[in-house]
Amino acid sequence: MRDITVNRRARHDFHIEETFEAGLVLTGSEVKSLRAGKAQLKDSYGRIERGEVWLFNAHISPYAAAAQFGHEPTRSRKLLLHHRQIAHLIGKVKERGLTLVPLRLYFKDGRAKVELALARGKKLYDKREATKEREVKREMDRAMRK
C-alpha cells in the first residue's frame, strides 16, 4: 500500500471511533493525477445521500496531459462500500451524530482506496488536553534517554 495523501488534521480535530476502507469511482485523468501524488483531503468529508456514500471537497488536481478530457478538481466522488457497511454507517451517523472523515488516500493492488472514519468532533479543551499529554510524554522520553 502506497499512501497518496494523509489528512493529518483529521486526527487533531476528531475522535476516531471506527475506520472503513472504501473504493473510489474515478475518471482516467483522476487516476493519473493520483499516481502523480496530486491530491488533498484538507477540507473533505463524507456524506450519505439516497443510500450511497459520497466524498465531497477532496481536491484531485487536473492531469496536465489530459487537459482536453480533464475533470473538475473538487467534484463529489462516489465511494464503494458493501450494503451492510452503508447500513451500519447510516445508523451510526443518525443515532449518535458522528461524521464521516477521510483519513488517507492510497493505492492497494493498483486500485485507489480511501480510509474513511466515523468520527466525533473534538472540543477546544480536548485539543488542549491532547497537546498537554503529548508534551508530558515527550518530556518523559527525554528523561528516560538521559
LINRA-V301398 format. One record per helix or strand. SS is the DSSP state (helix for helix, strand for strand). FROM is the first residue (numbers start at 1). LEN is the number of residues. If there is no record, write none. Layout:
BEGIN
[[SS FROM LEN] [SS FROM LEN]]
END
This chain:
BEGIN
[[strand 2 5] [helix 8 6] [strand 14 11] [helix 28 8] [strand 39 2] [strand 45 5] [strand 52 5] [strand 59 2] [helix 64 3] [strand 77 4] [helix 83 14] [strand 99 10] [strand 111 11] [helix 124 22]]
END
